[in-house]
Amino acid sequence: MGEAVKEFKGEARIGKAMKEFLTFTLRPEDFSSPVALQMALSRIYEGLMRMMQEGGPKPTYIAEVRFKDDMGNTVVIAVDLGGETPPFSSDRVKARIRVELYEEEEG
């Protein structure tokens, strides 16, 4: 079986976010017309109302990790660090990203 491992170095910015808000996203097509924007705002409003009925938002810490891939593209990922304050003295830290490629055995 084949396997390949690559490590990247990047930076992360840590901040607090409301976990439920992470599911509310605006896409480029949401800005294509006034009607599309109204539909997106309605979708977000419905999500907010549902969240409030379920007991309100719950805070979590998120790390926005940025690094350059082998093609020179900037890659941004989010890492949920949980509800407790992360053990860092700064909101900007270094990140090591490990990508492991492998084949799964069938069966």
WOMO-V973067 format. One line per field, one symbol per residue. psi: psi as a letter, one per 20 degrees, with the letter a starting at -180 (. if undefined). burial: b if it has 24 or more other C-alpha atoms within 12 Angstrom, else e. A space follows every 50 residues. Layout:
psi=???
burial=???
//
This chain:
psi=pqqpppqqqaqqpprqqoghhhioqpqhiijhrhghgghghggggggggg ghhjjrqpqqpppopprpaijjqpppqppoiaiqpqlqiqiprqqppppp prpqpq.
burial=eeeeeeeeebbbbbbbbebebeeeeeeeeeeeeeeeeeeeeeeeeeeeee eeeeeeeeebbbbbbbbeeeeeeeeeebbbbeeeeeeeeeeeeebebeee eeeeeee
//
